[in-house]
């Protein structure tokens, strides 16, 4: 176990290349300047209607994925913290999206509501009311039962710590076996977070050492199961964990288990559930990772009714700004936590790097009493960008939503199949995963190649070789996902804003042509565009 080395407000010093999915020195320095208070409150001089203030808020109170590249003003997934409405097609909701215009406008409105109270003695009261409103609206959008607990988080990855804390509280002193399914196709950093470790050099309230253990989670043992076998087939989590489960049965009285079922991986599949022996099941907690938030509300409620915790986000399908998360805790489990509050062991101290009193509902008063009261303005603003879409989706019935999703998917598949050099691998939950054929016929492009493509798609590259008309359209797709060592996929994904347009009758299927046309061209001319791109840097 490595000791955590938290460093509040310290300045990063290393230079790291963005291609390695880490911040450049310029990005780090910009973030470090703001880290004197990563969740700082804006001064009263910042006008509530100032778009720059809200855009800034959306990049605070999280991790390095929120850092913006100084040259482009976008994060590591090529999304800016503001709407992109001119000549753009947003089909990247399986990774993240720029905030929608409606969501951004709502964040501006709520920012304005808080503005008169900044710097006053009652600011915390008003901030608390805003966070409680987020919980209430989220609960109504999903139709949650009375008594369901909602712990808000800065991202779906941050949310991973909550089930671990619950397991340790209800079975103090027991070794927590933490099972993470589909480890390559869940959120960035989930492998570390599910182990009770820091997943990034930045936490909402601290600098930290990635991979170091959070204080208080020293007793967590991780079982991380691969998403796919070497041939690209989906791994059966239950089969892969059979040996560990058999070993665990012998020591059931000294352990507890946190077992995740992923409903909607990066490519949309659902992992298999573990069948635990009775002596293990009674000390186990099922966590449904629904962070894509592509499950219909009825399915979310069914999982809660079965006793599972459910993790959701506002920043995938719901197209809020990157990133926001929440853990839904079933009423019976909330009752257990409340009943044992007086004798509960201390909350892991490392939780304070990710959560304040404001993220935690009043029903978990013993948690709140152990946390600080620094407001995370960024998390609040990001949730505000998501709520309009969540509330709009609540008005679409299950059957209609399924039918609309299937019709949209069929239309995208037909365009992909007609391209000649793109091939549909899977269609799951409104995510079309696409393999890209090499121009020389030698196979498919792998991860290293496909990592080059998203910034071309998200930019106007009309000056690139053999550029078609679609080259000027800004296209946001899901980031590449590795299938095997020799092939990967890019993803076209349905988001809540688009589904609402379809439901309203305001959708033109021709809008799907530019993304497919631009992607097909980028793959066909890959070598030439890569050479052109390298020359202009």
C-alpha positions in Angstrom: 0.0 0.0 0.0 1.4 3.4 -1.0 0.9 6.3 1.3 -1.1 9.2 -0.1 0.9 12.4 -0.6 -1.7 15.1 -0.8 -0.5 18.6 -1.7 -3.1 21.3 -1.5 -2.5 24.1 -4.0 1.0 23.0 -5.1 2.2 23.6 -8.6 2.8 20.8 -11.0 6.3 20.6 -12.5 6.5 17.9 -15.2 5.8 18.4 -18.9 3.7 15.6 -20.3 2.4 15.1 -23.9 -1.3 15.4 -24.5 -1.1 12.4 -26.8 -0.5 10.3 -23.6 -3.9 11.5 -22.2 -2.1 13.8 -19.7 -1.9 17.5 -19.4 0.7 19.6 -21.1 2.8 22.0 -19.0 0.8 25.0 -20.2 -2.5 23.3 -19.2 -1.1 22.2 -15.9 0.1 25.7 -15.1 -3.2 27.3 -15.9 -4.9 24.7 -13.7 -2.4 25.2 -10.9 -3.0 29.0 -10.8 -6.6 28.2 -10.1 -5.9 25.5 -7.6 -5.3 27.9 -4.7 -9.0 27.2 -4.4 -10.0 24.5 -7.0 -13.6 24.9 -6.0 -13.3 28.6 -5.3 -16.3 30.9 -5.1 -16.3 33.7 -7.8 -16.0 37.2 -6.4 -19.0 39.4 -6.5 -17.3 41.4 -9.3 -17.9 38.5 -11.7 -21.2 39.3 -13.4 -23.8 36.5 -13.2 -24.5 36.8 -16.9 -20.8 36.6 -17.8 -20.4 33.6 -20.1 -16.7 33.5 -19.3 -17.4 33.1 -15.6 -19.7 30.1 -16.2 -17.3 28.6 -18.7 -14.6 28.9 -16.1 -16.8 27.3 -13.4 -17.3 24.3 -15.6 -13.6 23.6 -15.6 -13.2 23.8 -11.8 -13.7 21.3 -9.0 -12.6 18.1 -10.7 -9.6 16.5 -12.2 -7.1 17.1 -15.0 -9.7 15.9 -17.6 -11.2 19.4 -17.2 -8.0 21.2 -18.2 -8.2 23.2 -21.4 -5.7 23.3 -24.1 -4.6 26.9 -24.4 -4.5 26.8 -28.2 -8.0 25.4 -28.8 -9.9 26.0 -25.6 -11.0 22.4 -25.4 -10.4 19.5 -22.9 -8.5 16.3 -23.6 -11.6 15.0 -25.4 -11.7 18.1 -27.7 -14.8 19.5 -26.0 -15.0 23.2 -24.9 -16.9 24.2 -21.8 -19.5 26.1 -23.8 -22.0 25.3 -26.5 -20.8 24.6 -30.0 -23.8 25.5 -32.2 -22.3 26.8 -35.5 -21.6 24.2 -38.2 -21.2 21.4 -35.7 -22.6 17.9 -35.3 -22.6 16.4 -31.7 -22.4 12.6 -31.7 -19.9 12.0 -28.9 -22.1 11.6 -25.9 -20.6 8.2 -25.1 -17.5 10.1 -24.1 -18.5 13.7 -23.4 -20.0 16.7 -25.2 -19.8 20.4 -25.1 -22.8 21.6 -23.0 -26.0 22.0 -24.9 -27.3 25.6 -25.5 -30.3 24.9 -23.2 -28.1 23.4 -20.5 -25.6 26.2 -20.6 -28.4 28.8 -20.5 -29.7 27.0 -17.4 -26.3 27.1 -15.7 -26.1 30.8 -16.4 -29.5 31.3 -14.8 -28.6 29.4 -11.7 -25.3 31.2 -11.5 -27.2 34.4 -11.5 -29.4 33.2 -8.7 -26.4 32.6 -6.5 -24.6 35.8 -7.4 -26.2 38.2 -4.9 -25.2 35.9 -2.1 -21.5 35.5 -2.9 -19.3 36.7 0.0 -22.2 36.9 2.4 -22.9 35.1 5.6 -25.8 33.1 4.1 -23.9 32.0 1.0 -23.5 28.4 2.3 -27.3 28.2 2.9 -28.1 29.2 -0.6 -25.5 26.9 -2.1 -26.9 24.0 -0.1 -30.3 24.8 -1.4 -29.0 24.6 -5.0 -27.3 21.3 -4.4 -30.5 19.9 -2.7 -32.4 21.1 -5.7 -30.1 19.1 -8.0 -30.8 16.0 -5.9 -34.6 16.6 -6.0 -34.7 17.2 -9.7 -32.5 14.2 -10.5 -34.8 12.1 -8.3 -37.9 13.3 -10.0 -36.4 12.8 -13.5 -35.7 9.2 -12.7 -38.9 8.7 -10.7 -37.0 7.5 -7.6 -38.8 6.2 -4.5 -39.0 8.3 -1.4 -36.0 7.5 0.8 -33.6 6.9 -2.0 -30.3 8.6 -1.2 -28.4 10.7 -3.7 -24.7 11.5 -3.2 -23.5 13.9 -5.9 -19.9 13.7 -7.2 -17.6 15.7 -9.5 -17.6 12.8 -12.0 -18.7 9.2 -12.4 -15.2 8.1 -11.4 -15.3 10.1 -8.2 -18.6 8.3 -7.4 -16.7 5.0 -7.1 -15.5 5.8 -3.6 -19.0 6.0 -2.2 -19.8 2.2 -2.3 -16.4 1.4 -0.8 -17.1 3.8 2.1 -20.5 2.2 2.6 -19.1 -1.3 2.6 -16.4 -0.3 5.2 -19.0 1.4 7.4 -21.4 -1.5 7.5 -18.7 -4.2 7.9 -15.9 -2.4 9.9 -12.6 -4.1 9.9 -13.5 -6.5 7.0 -11.4 -6.6 3.9 -13.3 -5.1 1.1 -13.1 -7.0 -2.2 -13.9 -4.6 -5.0 -14.8 -6.1 -8.3 -14.6 -3.9 -11.4 -16.0 -5.4 -14.6 -15.0 -4.3 -18.2 -12.0 -2.3 -16.8 -11.0 -0.9 -20.2 -14.5 0.2 -21.1 -15.6 2.1 -18.0 -14.7 5.7 -17.0 -11.2 7.0 -17.1 -9.5 6.3 -13.7 -12.0 3.7 -12.5 -9.3 1.0 -12.0 -7.6 3.2 -9.4 -10.8 4.6 -7.9 -12.3 1.1 -7.5 -9.2 0.2 -5.6 -9.6 3.2 -3.2 -6.7 5.0 -4.9 -6.3 8.5 -6.4 -7.0 8.3 -10.1 -5.5 11.6 -11.1 -3.0 14.2 -9.9 -5.9 16.5 -9.1 -8.9 15.9 -6.9 -11.7 18.4 -6.4 -10.2 19.6 -3.2 -6.5 18.6 -3.3 -3.4 17.9 -5.3 -2.5 14.2 -4.9 -0.4 11.3 -6.2 -2.1 9.2 -8.8 -2.1 5.6 -7.7 -1.6 6.4 -4.0 -4.2 5.0 -1.6 -6.8 7.3 -0.1 -6.4 7.5 3.7 -8.9 5.0 5.2 -9.1 2.7 2.2 -6.1 0.6 3.1 -8.2 -2.5 3.3 -9.6 -2.6 -0.2 -8.5 -5.4 -2.6 -9.3 -4.9 -6.3 -10.3 -7.5 -8.8 -10.3 -5.9 -12.2 -11.7 -7.9 -15.0 -10.9 -7.2 -18.6 -13.6 -6.1 -21.0 -12.4 -8.2 -24.0 -10.3 -11.2 -24.7 -7.4 -11.1 -27.2 -9.7 -11.9 -30.0 -12.0 -9.0 -29.2 -14.9 -11.1 -27.7 -16.5 -9.8 -24.5 -15.2 -11.3 -21.3 -17.7 -13.1 -19.1 -17.1 -11.4 -15.7 -18.7 -14.2 -13.8 -16.5 -16.8 -15.3 -13.4 -14.7 -14.9 -14.1 -14.2 -11.2 -15.1 -17.9 -10.5 -11.8 -18.7 -8.8 -11.7 -15.6 -6.7 -15.3 -16.1 -5.6 -14.5 -19.7 -4.6 -11.6 -18.5 -2.5 -13.7 -15.7 -1.0 -16.4 -18.1 0.2 -13.9 -19.7 2.6 -13.2 -16.3 4.3 -16.7 -14.8 3.9 -17.0 -13.8 7.6 -13.9 -11.6 7.4 -14.8 -9.9 4.1 -17.3 -7.8 2.3 -17.7 -7.4 -1.5 -18.5 -4.5 -3.7 -19.5 -6.0 -7.1 -20.1 -3.8 -10.1 -22.3 -4.7 -13.1 -21.7 -2.3 -16.0 -24.9 -1.5 -18.0 -23.5 0.4 -20.9 -19.8 0.2 -21.4 -17.9 2.4 -23.9 -19.2 0.2 -26.7 -22.6 -0.3 -25.0 -22.5 -3.9 -23.8 -23.6 -5.1 -20.3 -21.2 -7.1 -18.2 -22.4 -10.4 -16.6 -23.3 -10.5 -12.9 -21.6 -12.6 -10.3 -23.5 -15.4 -8.7 -22.2 -15.3 -5.1 -22.7 -18.1 -2.5 -25.2 -17.2 0.2 -22.6 -16.6 2.8 -20.9 -14.0 0.6 -24.0 -12.5 -0.9 -25.3 -11.4 2.5 -22.2 -9.2 3.0 -22.0 -8.0 -0.6 -23.1 -4.8 -2.3 -24.1 -4.7 -6.0 -23.3 -1.5 -7.8 -24.8 -0.9 -11.2 -22.5 1.3 -13.2 -25.0 3.1 -15.4 -22.7 6.1 -15.9 -23.6 6.3 -19.6 -27.1 7.0 -18.2 -28.6 5.2 -21.2 -30.8 3.1 -19.0 -34.4 4.1 -19.0 -35.7 5.3 -15.7 -37.8 2.2 -15.2 -34.6 0.1 -15.4 -32.8 2.3 -12.9 -35.7 1.9 -10.5 -35.7 -1.8 -11.0 -32.1 -2.1 -10.0 -32.7 0.1 -6.9 -35.7 -2.0 -6.0 -33.5 -5.1 -6.1 -31.2 -3.5 -3.6 -28.4 -2.3 -5.8 -26.7 1.1 -5.8 -26.7 2.8 -9.1 -24.1 5.2 -10.4 -25.2 7.8 -13.0 -23.8 10.9 -14.7 -25.1 14.0 -16.3 -22.3 14.2 -18.8 -22.7 11.2 -21.1 -26.1 10.6 -22.8 -27.6 13.6 -21.0 -24.9 15.9 -22.6 -24.2 18.1 -19.6 -20.7 19.6 -19.5 -17.9 17.2 -18.6 -18.1 15.8 -15.9 -20.7 15.1 -13.2 -21.8 12.0 -11.3 -24.1 10.7 -8.6 -24.6 7.5 -6.6 -28.2 6.4 -6.0 -28.6 4.5 -2.8 -31.7 2.3 -2.3 -34.0 3.2 0.7 -33.3 0.0 2.6 -29.6 0.6 2.4 -30.1 4.3 3.5 -32.0 3.0 6.5 -29.2 0.6 7.5 -26.7 3.5 7.3 -29.0 5.7 9.4 -29.6 3.0 12.0 -25.9 2.4 12.5 -24.8 6.0 12.4 -24.2 6.4 16.1 -21.7 3.6 16.2 -20.3 3.9 12.7 -16.5 3.9 12.2 -15.0 7.2 10.9 -15.5 8.0 7.2 -12.3 7.4 5.3 -10.3 10.6 5.7 -9.5 10.6 2.0 -13.1 11.1 1.1 -12.7 14.8 2.0 -10.5 15.3 -1.1 -13.6 14.5 -3.2 -16.7 15.4 -1.2 -17.9 18.2 1.0 -21.1 18.4 3.1 -22.9 19.8 0.1 -22.6 16.6 -2.0 -24.1 14.4 0.7 -27.8 14.3 1.6 -29.0 15.4 5.0 -30.0 11.8 5.8 -26.3 10.9 6.0 -25.7 13.5 8.7 -22.9 11.5 10.2 -21.0 11.7 6.9 -21.7 15.4 6.6 -20.3 16.0 10.2 -17.0 14.6 9.1 -16.6 16.6 5.9 -15.6 20.2 5.2 -18.0 22.8 3.8 -16.1 24.1 0.8 -18.6 24.5 -2.1 -17.8 22.8 -5.4 -19.1 25.4 -7.8 -17.9 23.5 -10.8 -19.8 20.3 -9.9 -23.0 22.4 -9.3 -22.6 24.2 -12.6 -22.0 21.0 -14.6 -25.1 19.3 -13.1 -27.1 22.4 -14.0 -26.0 22.0 -17.7 -27.4 18.4 -17.5 -30.7 18.8 -15.8 -32.7 20.3 -18.6 -32.0 17.2 -20.8 -32.7 14.8 -17.9 -36.1 16.4 -17.3 -36.9 16.4 -21.0 -36.0 12.7 -21.3 -38.4 11.9 -18.4 -41.2 13.0 -20.6 -40.4 10.3 -23.3 -42.0 7.0 -22.6 -40.0 3.8 -22.5 -41.5 2.3 -25.7 -41.3 5.5 -27.7 -37.7 6.1 -26.6 -36.7 2.5 -27.6 -38.4 2.9 -31.0 -36.8 6.3 -31.7 -33.4 4.9 -30.7 -33.7 1.9 -32.9 -34.8 4.0 -35.9 -31.9 6.4 -35.5 -29.5 3.6 -35.2 -30.7 1.9 -38.3 -30.3 5.2 -40.3 -26.7 5.6 -39.1 -25.8 2.0 -39.8 -27.1 2.3 -43.4 -24.8 5.4 -44.0 -21.8 3.6 -42.4 -22.3 0.5 -44.5 -22.5 2.6 -47.7 -19.2 4.3 -47.0 -17.0 1.6 -48.3 -14.2 1.9 -45.7 -16.2 1.9 -42.5 -17.7 -1.1 -40.9 -20.2 -1.4 -38.0 -18.8 -3.7 -35.2 -21.7 -3.4 -32.7 -24.8 -1.3 -32.0 -25.8 -1.1 -28.4 -27.9 1.4 -26.4 -27.6 4.1 -29.1 -23.9 3.6 -29.6 -22.7 2.6 -33.1 -19.1 1.3 -32.8 -17.2 1.6 -36.1 -14.1 -0.2 -37.4 -12.1 1.7 -39.9 -10.4 -0.1 -42.8 -6.9 0.8 -43.9 -6.6 2.2 -47.4 -4.1 -0.5 -48.4 -6.6 -3.3 -47.5 -4.3 -4.7 -44.8 -6.8 -4.7 -42.0 -8.2 -2.1 -39.6 -6.7 0.9 -37.9 -5.6 0.3 -34.3 -5.7 2.6 -31.3 -2.6 4.6 -32.1 -4.0 5.6 -35.5 -7.5 6.4 -34.3 -6.3 8.6 -31.6 -5.2 11.0 -34.3 -8.6 11.3 -35.8 -10.9 13.0 -33.2 -9.1 16.4 -33.3 -9.4 16.4 -37.1 -13.1 15.7 -36.8 -13.7 18.4 -34.2 -11.9 21.1 -36.2 -12.4 22.8 -39.6 -9.8 21.0 -41.7 -11.0 22.2 -45.1 -7.3 22.9 -46.0 -6.3 19.2 -45.6 -5.6 17.0 -48.6 -8.6 16.0 -50.8 -11.0 17.6 -48.3 -14.7 17.2 -49.0 -17.3 19.8 -48.1 -17.9 18.0 -44.8 -14.3 18.7 -43.7 -15.4 22.1 -42.5 -18.0 20.7 -40.2 -17.0 20.3 -36.6 -17.9 16.7 -35.7 -17.8 15.3 -32.2 -17.6 11.5 -32.0 -16.9 9.1 -29.1 -13.2 8.6 -28.5 -11.5 5.4 -29.8 -11.9 2.1 -27.9 -9.4 -0.7 -28.2 -11.0 -4.0 -29.4 -7.8 -6.0 -30.0 -4.1 -5.1 -30.4 -4.8 -4.7 -34.2 -8.1 -2.9 -34.3 -10.1 -0.2 -32.5 -13.4 1.6 -33.0 -14.7 5.1 -33.1 -18.3 5.7 -32.0 -21.3 7.6 -33.2 -23.6 8.0 -30.3 -27.2 9.2 -29.8 -27.5 11.9 -27.1 -30.5 13.3 -25.2 -30.6 16.6 -27.2 -30.8 14.7 -30.5 -33.4 12.3 -29.1 -35.5 15.2 -28.0 -35.3 16.7 -31.5 -36.4 13.4 -33.0 -39.3 13.2 -30.5 -40.3 16.7 -31.4 -40.3 16.0 -35.1 -37.4 18.4 -35.7 -34.9 15.9 -36.9 -33.5 15.6 -40.4 -31.8 12.3 -41.0 -29.5 14.1 -43.5 -27.7 15.5 -40.5 -26.0 12.2 -40.0 -24.3 12.4 -43.4 -21.6 14.9 -42.5 -20.2 12.9 -39.6 -20.0 9.7 -41.7 -18.6 11.5 -44.7 -16.0 13.3 -42.8 -14.9 10.2 -40.9 -14.8 8.1 -44.1 -12.6 10.8 -45.7 -10.3 11.0 -42.7 -9.8 7.3 -42.8 -9.4 7.1 -46.6 -6.8 9.9 -46.6 -5.3 9.1 -43.2 -1.6 9.1 -44.2 -1.9 12.3 -46.2 -3.9 14.1 -43.5 -1.4 12.9 -40.8 1.5 14.3 -42.8 -0.3 17.6 -43.4 -1.3 17.8 -39.7 2.3 17.1 -38.5 3.7 19.8 -40.9 1.4 22.5 -39.6 2.2 22.0 -35.9 
